[in-house]
């Protein structure tokens, strides 16, 4: 007979299988959540200041998220300066929701282990 814990573990494994493996790193998840919370988007420098990671790492993460069609990049001119602004799109929102489902399932497992 399957236990509640067995069901919770299976739910977590099923949720993990739905995640985009190219987007599921801690920094990329944080970027997606920040963009999810800021519907107008964030400038590159805003993300850089919040995340406190190197330029190379941030560019690599943003490029990967754009390539996976989870994030969109647009460039705007402001005081003769070019600003890169990143926004989340519907695929990115879906990925955030899949990440949340995964962590919710992990929480159920933890509750079953007590």
N, C-alpha and C positions, 0 to 999 in steps of 0.2 A: 504494500500500500504506500502510495506517495504521500510524503509529508508536505506541510505548508512551506517548509524551508526548501524542499526539492522543487516545488512550483515556483518559488521566488527566484531560485537559482536559474531555472529554465527561462523565466521571464527576463532576467538580466542578460542571459546569453543571447536570447532572441533580440533584445534591444541593442546589444553590442553589434550584432550582425548587420543591423540597419544603418550603423554609423558610416559616414564617409571617412575611410581610413586616412585619406590625404588631408582632411580637415581636422581630424581628432588628435591634436596635440594641445597641451595646456595653453600655450600662447595663442594658437589659432582659435581655440574655444573662447578664450577671453576676448579676443578681437571681435568675434562674432557676437558675443553677448553685449559688448560695449556698443557695437553698431546697432544691435537689436533695440537697445535702450535709447539710442539717439537717432530718431527717425530722419532727422535732417542730414545725418552723416557727420563724420569727423575728419578734420584735416590730419594729414600725415604727422605734423608736429604735435598735435594734440594726443594722438595715439602714442607717439614716441615718448612724450612726457609722462603719460599715464603708466605705460608698460615698463619703462626704464630698461629697455633692451637695446642692443646695438642697432645701428642703421642697417647693417647687412642682414641681420636676423629679421628685423621688421619688414624690410623690402622683400625678403624671401617669403615670409609668411603671407604678406599682402598679395604678392604675385601669385602664389599658389591658390589663395582663396578666389582671386579674380579668375584664374585659369579654370578652376572648378565651378565657375559661375555661381558662387555663393555671395560674392561681393562685387560691387561695381565701382569703378574709378572714374572720376571726372576731374577735369582741370579747369580752374577758374582764374581769371586775372584779377588781382587786387593790388592797387597802388603799383602798377607795372611789375608785379611779382606774380609768378605762376604758383598757384596753390593746388595741391592734389587733395581731393576730397573723396572719401570712401563711404559708401552706403551699402546696407545689406539689401539683398533682393529676396524674392519669394522662396528661392531655393535655400538661401542662407537662413531664412526664418524657419523653414522646415527642418534644417539641420540642427538649429538651436533646440527645437522641440524634440528631435530625436535624442539629443544629448541629455535633455531634461528627463526624458523617459528612461534613459539608461541609468542616470543617477538616482531617480526615484526607485527603480528596480534594485539598485545597490542598497538603498536605505531599507527596503523591505527585507533583504537578506540579513542585514545587520540586526534588524529587529527580531528576526527569527533565531538568531544565534545567542540571544540573551537567556 
